[in-house]
């Protein structure tokens, strides 16, 4: 407890004592007076309110409004909010060109910059407001690294667009590019579609990476129940922001921290929710990275094993019919969690930011039969999860594929090899591939890209050309959560370190079985050994700067593509300074 008998705050064990207490901190306090604080506010706990607001994309433009609402909640509960912003790189804008190399790097920069701001100014707690893909895990990684009382708040999804009488998302626009290149969509139609697909503020509306990780934030216990349900433009969601500010003050008082909440069981719950919603394959990258921050071993294989025993029950795009707004209207993550808990798929005894357990949070949630988005576990869309891990001679360290909504789960065919996405996209645009091919895009891994780019432009173009179920695509890079089709990412070891994917030649036969979880290169081992002997890694164009630094430090994808030792190297926890 950090309360005094008179109801005031005891800062003797809070980090902000280093900047607010005693005569030696008079210079520090003078800065706070300069910003309009009084002695009472300076004596209260300092709460960092971090948002990823920017004008890069609609995912982030509603975040400042919600951060201000968080501050209201902090103030109402007796705390002193300190707002600050960090970056985001928005994948919808970065996709399909060199800018995508910055995307995964931004996850690390977000975590690092939040850490540095909290450390540098000795804040006592953190509320993080995030909207676009990498900003969600980046913010939660910072919470687990710092281990100060923390609450996560998703900024909300975009409303669906309407085009020719049907709901559309940005996925339809990417696929429209493929339809256009195949001669099935006119210039005018593509222009009309792009002008109607994204009607306002909010992150991409399907169960892509942002909404996947928003579901994770509730399932893992770092976000208030139902806080990710309402779309970003709805100002009624600001009530969740106020409540998040109030909640973090209760966590300070009770000294409940992220590592008390994010246990091994909580990570298992998060993986269950990704599988049950047909969520983004990027969940298999971000959960290991988050676990790395707090000393929990949770790898791609752990993630895949949970997916294998979890029913796929949420009928969400891209494999299904509905968008995030409709899931929210159907009861949101609490409704999903309730049926999974009753089915025996979740650990109900995990602590959450409400101060209650997951099961206690769900006690009053009742099943709604009037909605079609979330199925009961007794009637799943498929008996196993929407994401599958694969291992084999082409992927000794593993790979991952989204199988939600797929009927094309096995494929055996000749390799068509491309060094980098651009070469593959150009071939697809020209129609220079054929039914049965396995398109191999390599040197797109964390180190070899550098930056592990997503491939939505290419995969969407293939689907737009009507070839989505006629070819397969594998890469040591990543796929967008909006990708559909037999598209296998995170192949490891990556090409840059001499993994088998570096040794593939045009015409080699590759066998994929997404039911059995295998990915094999049908080449004689002696021939592969000969190729490996002559292997020379491809040099990237990045010899300096942030992307070069990332490439020097980054680890393999199956461990989260992390860039520092994490808990294993920790000498002290910030919250205990």
C-alpha positions in Angstrom: 0.0 0.0 0.0 1.2 3.5 -0.8 -1.4 5.4 1.2 -0.7 7.3 4.4 -3.1 7.0 7.4 -4.4 10.5 6.5 -5.3 9.4 3.0 -2.3 11.1 1.4 0.3 9.3 -0.7 3.5 7.7 0.8 6.1 8.1 -1.9 8.9 6.5 0.1 8.9 3.5 -2.3 7.7 5.1 -5.4 10.1 6.1 -8.2 8.9 9.7 -8.4 10.4 10.4 -4.9 13.6 10.9 -6.8 12.3 14.0 -8.5 9.8 15.4 -6.0 11.0 14.7 -2.4 13.4 16.7 -0.2 15.3 20.0 -0.4 17.7 18.6 -3.0 14.9 18.2 -5.4 13.9 21.9 -5.3 15.2 22.5 -8.9 13.2 19.5 -10.2 10.0 20.8 -8.5 10.5 24.2 -10.0 9.9 22.7 -13.4 6.6 21.3 -12.3 5.5 24.6 -10.9 6.4 26.1 -14.3 3.9 23.7 -15.9 1.1 24.8 -13.5 1.3 22.1 -10.9 0.8 22.9 -7.3 2.4 21.3 -4.2 -0.5 18.9 -3.9 -0.1 17.6 -7.5 3.7 17.2 -7.0 3.1 15.2 -3.8 0.8 12.7 -5.7 2.0 9.7 -7.8 3.1 10.6 -11.3 1.4 8.6 -14.1 2.9 8.6 -17.5 0.2 8.7 -20.1 1.8 7.5 -23.3 0.0 7.7 -26.6 1.1 6.9 -30.2 -0.8 9.9 -31.6 0.3 11.1 -35.0 -1.1 12.1 -38.4 0.5 9.3 -40.2 -2.7 7.3 -40.5 -6.3 7.1 -39.2 -5.2 4.4 -36.7 -3.6 7.1 -34.5 -5.5 10.3 -35.0 -8.0 9.6 -32.2 -5.4 8.7 -29.6 -4.7 12.2 -28.2 -8.4 12.7 -27.4 -8.4 9.4 -25.5 -5.1 10.2 -23.7 -6.6 13.5 -22.4 -9.6 11.4 -21.1 -7.1 9.0 -19.4 -5.6 12.1 -17.6 -9.0 13.1 -16.4 -9.4 9.7 -14.8 -5.9 9.8 -13.2 -6.7 13.3 -11.7 -10.1 12.2 -10.4 -8.4 9.3 -8.6 -5.8 11.4 -6.9 -2.9 11.1 -9.4 -0.8 13.5 -11.5 -0.9 12.6 -15.2 2.1 13.4 -17.4 1.2 12.9 -21.1 3.8 12.2 -23.8 3.8 10.7 -27.3 5.9 8.1 -29.0 6.2 7.1 -32.7 4.3 4.6 -34.8 5.0 3.3 -38.3 1.7 2.5 -39.9 1.8 -0.6 -42.0 -1.0 0.4 -44.4 1.2 3.4 -45.5 4.5 1.5 -45.2 3.3 -1.5 -47.1 4.9 -2.6 -50.4 8.0 -0.5 -50.4 11.2 0.2 -48.4 9.2 1.9 -45.7 8.0 -1.5 -44.4 11.5 -2.2 -43.2 10.8 0.4 -40.4 7.7 -1.3 -39.2 9.0 -4.1 -36.9 11.9 -1.8 -35.8 9.3 0.6 -34.6 8.0 -1.9 -32.1 11.4 -1.8 -30.4 11.7 2.0 -30.6 8.2 2.4 -29.1 9.1 0.1 -26.2 12.5 1.8 -25.8 11.2 5.3 -25.9 8.4 4.7 -23.4 11.0 3.0 -21.1 13.4 6.0 -21.5 10.6 8.5 -20.8 9.4 6.7 -17.7 13.0 6.1 -16.4 14.2 9.6 -17.2 11.4 11.3 -15.3 10.8 8.7 -12.6 7.1 8.2 -13.2 5.3 5.8 -10.9 2.8 4.2 -13.3 1.9 4.0 -17.0 -1.2 4.1 -19.1 -0.5 3.3 -22.7 -2.8 4.3 -25.6 -2.0 2.6 -28.9 -3.7 2.1 -32.3 -1.6 0.6 -35.0 -0.1 -2.8 -35.3 3.4 -2.6 -33.7 2.4 0.1 -31.2 0.2 -2.4 -29.2 2.9 -5.0 -28.4 5.5 -2.2 -28.2 3.5 -0.5 -25.5 2.9 -3.7 -23.6 6.5 -4.7 -23.8 7.4 -1.4 -22.1 4.9 -2.1 -19.3 6.4 -5.6 -18.7 10.0 -4.3 -18.9 9.4 -1.4 -16.4 7.0 -3.4 -14.2 5.3 -0.2 -12.9 1.5 -0.5 -12.4 0.1 -0.2 -15.9 -3.1 -0.2 -17.9 -3.3 -0.6 -21.7 -5.9 1.1 -23.8 -6.6 0.3 -27.5 -7.6 3.4 -29.5 -10.3 1.5 -31.3 -11.0 0.2 -34.8 -12.2 2.1 -37.9 -15.8 1.8 -39.0 -16.3 -0.4 -42.2 -16.5 1.4 -45.5 -19.4 0.9 -47.9 -18.9 0.4 -51.6 -21.5 -0.8 -54.0 -23.8 -1.7 -51.2 -21.3 -3.9 -49.2 -19.0 -3.4 -46.3 -15.3 -3.0 -47.3 -12.0 -2.6 -45.5 -8.5 -1.7 -46.7 -8.0 -5.4 -47.5 -10.5 -5.0 -50.3 -8.4 -2.1 -51.7 -5.2 -4.1 -51.6 -7.0 -7.0 -53.4 -8.5 -4.4 -55.8 -4.9 -3.7 -57.0 -4.7 -7.4 -58.1 -8.1 -7.2 -59.7 -7.0 -4.1 -61.6 -3.8 -5.7 -62.8 -5.8 -8.8 -64.0 -8.1 -6.5 -66.0 -11.1 -7.2 -63.7 -11.4 -3.7 -62.2 -11.3 -0.3 -64.1 -9.3 2.7 -63.0 -12.5 4.4 -62.1 -13.7 1.5 -59.9 -10.4 1.3 -58.1 -10.4 5.0 -57.4 -14.0 4.8 -56.2 -13.1 1.9 -53.9 -10.1 3.6 -52.4 -12.2 6.7 -51.6 -14.9 4.7 -49.7 -12.9 1.9 -47.9 -11.7 3.9 -44.9 -14.4 6.3 -43.6 -12.6 7.8 -40.6 -10.5 7.3 -37.6 -9.4 4.0 -36.2 -7.2 1.0 -36.9 -8.0 -1.5 -39.6 -11.3 -3.2 -39.0 -10.7 -6.9 -39.6 -9.0 -9.3 -37.3 -5.6 -8.1 -38.5 -2.7 -7.4 -36.2 -4.1 -4.3 -34.4 -7.4 -5.9 -33.4 -5.6 -9.2 -32.7 -3.3 -7.6 -30.2 -6.2 -5.5 -28.8 -8.0 -8.8 -28.0 -4.7 -10.0 -26.4 -4.6 -6.9 -24.2 -7.9 -7.9 -22.6 -7.2 -11.6 -22.6 -3.8 -11.2 -20.9 -5.2 -8.9 -18.3 -3.6 -5.6 -19.1 -6.7 -3.8 -20.4 -10.1 -3.2 -18.9 -12.9 -5.7 -20.0 -14.7 -4.5 -23.2 -12.3 -1.6 -23.6 -11.3 -2.6 -27.1 -14.9 -3.0 -28.4 -16.0 0.5 -29.4 -14.7 2.0 -32.7 -12.3 4.9 -32.5 -14.8 7.6 -33.7 -17.3 6.9 -30.9 -16.6 9.4 -28.2 -18.5 7.1 -25.8 -15.3 5.0 -25.7 -13.6 7.9 -23.8 -15.4 6.5 -20.7 -13.0 3.6 -21.0 -10.1 6.0 -21.1 -11.3 7.7 -17.9 -11.8 4.3 -16.3 -8.3 3.3 -17.3 -6.8 6.3 -15.6 -8.8 5.5 -12.4 -7.8 1.9 -12.6 -4.1 2.6 -12.7 -4.4 4.6 -9.5 -6.0 1.6 -7.8 -3.1 -0.6 -9.1 -0.6 1.9 -7.5 -2.4 1.7 -4.2 -2.4 -2.1 -4.2 1.0 -2.4 -5.8 -0.3 -4.7 -8.6 2.2 -4.8 -11.4 2.3 -6.1 -15.0 4.4 -9.2 -14.1 1.8 -10.1 -11.4 -0.7 -10.1 -14.2 1.2 -11.5 -17.2 2.1 -15.0 -15.9 2.7 -18.1 -18.0 -1.0 -18.9 -17.7 -1.9 -15.4 -19.0 0.3 -15.8 -22.1 -1.5 -19.1 -22.7 -4.8 -17.3 -22.5 -3.6 -14.7 -25.0 -2.6 -17.4 -27.5 -6.0 -19.1 -27.1 -7.7 -15.9 -28.0 -5.6 -15.3 -31.1 -6.3 -18.9 -32.2 -10.1 -18.6 -31.4 -10.4 -15.4 -33.5 -8.4 -16.5 -36.5 -6.0 -13.7 -35.5 -2.9 -12.4 -37.1 0.2 -14.6 -37.5 2.1 -11.7 -36.0 0.7 -12.8 -32.6 3.3 -15.6 -32.9 6.0 -12.9 -33.1 4.7 -10.5 -30.5 3.8 -12.8 -27.6 7.3 -14.3 -27.4 8.7 -10.8 -27.5 6.4 -9.7 -24.6 7.2 -12.8 -22.6 10.9 -12.2 -23.1 10.6 -8.9 -21.2 9.4 -10.7 -18.0 11.3 -13.9 -18.0 8.7 -16.2 -19.3 9.8 -18.7 -22.0 7.0 -18.6 -24.6 8.2 -19.4 -28.2 6.5 -20.0 -31.5 6.2 -23.7 -30.7 4.4 -22.9 -27.5 2.1 -20.6 -29.4 1.5 -23.2 -32.1 0.7 -26.0 -29.6 -2.0 -23.9 -28.0 -3.5 -23.1 -31.4 -3.6 -26.8 -32.2 -6.0 -27.4 -29.3 -8.1 -24.3 -29.5 -11.4 -24.1 -31.5 -11.8 -21.3 -34.1 -15.0 -19.6 -33.1 -15.0 -15.9 -34.1 -16.2 -15.3 -37.7 -14.0 -12.3 -38.4 -12.3 -11.0 -41.6 -10.1 -11.7 -43.4 -11.1 -15.4 -43.3 -14.6 -14.7 -42.1 -17.5 -12.3 -42.5 -17.4 -9.7 -39.7 -15.3 -6.7 -38.6 -14.3 -5.5 -35.2 -17.2 -3.1 -34.8 -19.6 -6.1 -35.2 -17.6 -8.2 -32.7 -17.9 -5.3 -30.2 -21.7 -5.2 -30.8 -21.9 -9.0 -30.2 -20.3 -8.7 -26.8 -16.7 -8.1 -27.6 -13.8 -9.9 -26.0 -15.7 -10.7 -22.7 -18.3 -12.7 -24.7 -15.5 -14.6 -26.5 -13.7 -15.2 -23.2 -16.8 -16.4 -21.5 -17.5 -19.2 -23.9 -13.8 -20.2 -24.0 -13.7 -20.2 -20.2 -16.8 -22.3 -19.8 -15.4 -24.7 -22.5 -12.2 -25.2 -20.4 -9.8 -23.4 -22.7 -8.8 -20.6 -20.4 -7.2 -20.1 -17.0 -9.8 -18.3 -15.0 -7.5 -17.6 -12.0 -5.3 -15.1 -13.7 -5.2 -11.6 -12.2 -6.2 -8.6 -14.3 -5.9 -4.8 -14.1 -9.4 -4.7 -12.4 -7.8 -6.3 -9.4 -10.0 -9.3 -10.0 -9.4 -12.5 -11.8 -10.4 -13.2 -15.3 -13.2 -15.5 -14.1 -14.4 -12.8 -11.7 -14.5 -10.3 -14.5 -16.7 -12.6 -16.5 -19.0 -13.7 -13.8 -21.9 -11.5 -15.0 -21.4 -12.0 -18.7 -24.2 -13.9 -20.3 -24.2 -15.7 -23.6 -26.1 -13.9 -26.4 -27.8 -16.2 -28.9 -28.9 -13.2 -31.0 -25.4 -12.7 -32.5 -23.6 -14.6 -35.2 -20.0 -13.3 -34.8 -18.9 -15.5 -31.9 -19.8 -19.1 -32.0 -20.2 -21.3 -28.9 -17.2 -23.6 -28.4 -19.6 -26.5 -29.0 -20.2 -25.3 -32.6 -16.9 -23.9 -33.8 -16.0 -22.8 -37.3 -13.2 -25.4 -37.1 -12.1 -27.6 -34.2 -8.6 -26.2 -34.2 -7.3 -22.6 -34.1 -7.1 -20.2 -37.0 -3.2 -20.1 -36.9 -0.9 -23.1 -37.5 2.8 -23.6 -36.8 4.9 -25.7 -39.3 8.3 -27.4 -39.0 10.4 -29.4 -41.4 13.5 -29.4 -43.6 12.7 -26.0 -45.0 11.9 -24.6 -41.5 13.9 -26.2 -38.7 13.1 -23.3 -36.4 9.5 -23.2 -37.6 7.1 -21.1 -39.6 3.5 -19.9 -39.3 0.4 -19.7 -41.4 -3.1 -18.4 -40.9 -5.5 -21.2 -41.8 -8.8 -19.5 -40.7 -11.3 -19.8 -43.6 -8.8 -21.8 -45.8 -9.8 -24.9 -47.7 -6.4 -25.1 -49.5 -4.3 -26.6 -46.7 -1.9 -28.9 -48.6 0.3 -27.9 -51.5 3.2 -29.5 -53.3 4.9 -27.8 -56.2 8.0 -26.2 -57.8 9.7 -23.3 -56.2 9.8 -19.9 -57.9 12.5 -18.0 -56.0 12.7 -14.2 -55.5 15.3 -12.3 -53.5 13.1 -9.6 -51.9 9.4 -8.8 -52.2 9.7 -6.3 -55.1 10.9 -8.9 -57.5 8.0 -11.2 -56.6 5.4 -8.4 -56.8 6.6 -7.3 -60.2 6.3 -10.9 -61.5 2.8 -11.2 -60.0 1.7 -7.9 -61.6 2.9 -9.3 -64.9 1.3 -12.6 -64.4 4.6 -14.4 -64.6 3.8 -17.3 -62.4 1.5 -20.3 -62.9 -0.9 -22.5 -61.0 0.8 -24.9 -58.6 3.9 -22.7 -58.0 5.4 -22.1 -54.6 6.5 -18.5 -54.6 9.5 -18.1 -52.3 10.4 -14.6 -51.1 13.6 -14.6 -49.1 16.1 -12.2 -47.5 13.1 -10.5 -45.8 13.8 -11.8 -42.3 14.5 -9.7 -39.2 18.3 -9.5 -40.0 18.3 -10.0 -43.7 15.6 -7.6 -44.7 16.5 -5.9 -42.5 13.2 -5.5 -40.7 11.1 -8.5 -41.6 8.7 -6.8 -43.9 5.0 -7.8 -44.4 3.9 -9.0 -47.8 0.3 -7.8 -48.1 0.8 -6.1 -51.4 1.9 -9.3 -53.0 -0.5 -11.7 -51.4 -3.5 -9.4 -52.0 -2.5 -9.0 -55.7 -2.4 -12.8 -56.0 -5.9 -13.0 -54.5 -7.2 -10.2 -56.6 -6.0 -12.1 -59.7 -8.1 -15.1 -58.6 -5.0 -17.3 -57.9 -5.2 -17.2 -54.0 -6.1 -20.9 -53.8 -3.9 -22.0 -56.7 -0.5 -21.1 -55.4 1.4 -21.0 -52.2 3.8 -18.4 -50.9 6.5 -18.7 -48.3 8.9 -16.2 -46.8 11.3 -15.5 -44.0 9.5 -12.2 -43.7 6.0 -11.6 -42.3 2.5 -11.3 -43.5 -0.1 -8.7 -42.6 -3.0 -9.8 -40.5 -5.1 -9.0 -43.5 -3.3 -11.7 -45.6 -5.3 -14.7 -46.7 -4.4 -17.8 -48.7 -1.7 -20.4 -48.1 0.9 -17.8 -47.1 3.6 -19.1 -44.8 5.8 -16.6 -42.9 8.5 -16.4 -40.3 10.4 -19.3 -42.0 13.5 -19.9 -39.8 16.4 -19.9 -39.8 16.2 -16.9 -42.2 18.1 -16.7 -45.5 20.6 -14.1 -44.1 22.0 -16.6 -41.6 22.1 -19.5 -44.1 18.8 -21.2 -43.3 17.5 -23.7 -45.8 15.4 -21.1 -47.5 18.6 -19.5 -48.7 19.5 -22.7 -50.5 16.3 -23.1 -52.5 16.6 -23.0 -56.3 13.9 -22.5 -59.0 12.2 -25.8 -59.7 12.9 -27.4 -56.3 9.8 -29.2 -55.0 8.4 -27.8 -51.7 5.7 -29.8 -49.8 3.3 -28.0 -47.5 0.9 -29.6 -45.1 -0.9 -27.1 -43.0 -3.0 -29.8 -41.3 0.0 -31.9 -40.2 2.2 -28.8 -39.6 5.0 -29.6 -42.0 7.1 -27.6 -44.5 9.7 -29.6 -46.4 12.2 -29.0 -49.2 12.4 -32.2 -51.3 16.1 -31.9 -52.2 18.7 -34.5 -51.4 20.6 -33.6 -48.2 24.0 -34.0 -49.9 22.9 -31.5 -52.6 21.8 -29.1 -49.9 25.2 -29.5 -48.1 26.9 -28.7 -51.4 24.8 -25.6 -51.8 25.5 -24.5 -48.2 29.2 -24.8 -48.8 29.0 -22.2 -51.5 26.5 -20.0 -49.7 27.4 -16.3 -49.3 24.9 -14.0 -47.5 23.4 -11.2 -49.5 24.5 -7.7 -48.4 21.7 -5.3 -47.6 21.5 -1.6 -48.5 21.5 -0.6 -44.9 25.0 0.2 -43.5 24.0 2.8 -40.9 21.1 4.2 -39.0 18.3 2.7 -37.0 17.6 -0.2 -39.4 21.3 -1.2 -39.4 21.3 -1.1 -35.6 18.3 -3.4 -35.5 19.9 -5.9 -37.9 23.0 -6.1 -35.7 21.0 -7.0 -32.5 17.9 -8.8 -33.6 17.3 -12.4 -32.8 15.3 -15.1 -34.6 11.6 -14.8 -35.3 10.6 -17.9 -33.4 11.9 -16.2 -30.2 10.1 -12.9 -31.0 12.8 -11.0 -33.1 14.0 -9.2 -29.9 17.0 -6.9 -29.7 18.2 -7.1 -26.0 18.7 -9.8 -23.4 15.4 -9.0 -21.6 14.7 -10.5 -18.2 17.8 -12.8 -18.5 20.1 -9.8 -18.4 18.2 -7.7 -15.9 20.2 -6.4 -12.9 17.3 -4.4 -11.4 13.6 -3.7 -12.1 12.9 0.0 -12.7 9.8 0.0 -10.4 12.0 -0.9 -7.5 14.6 1.9 -7.8 
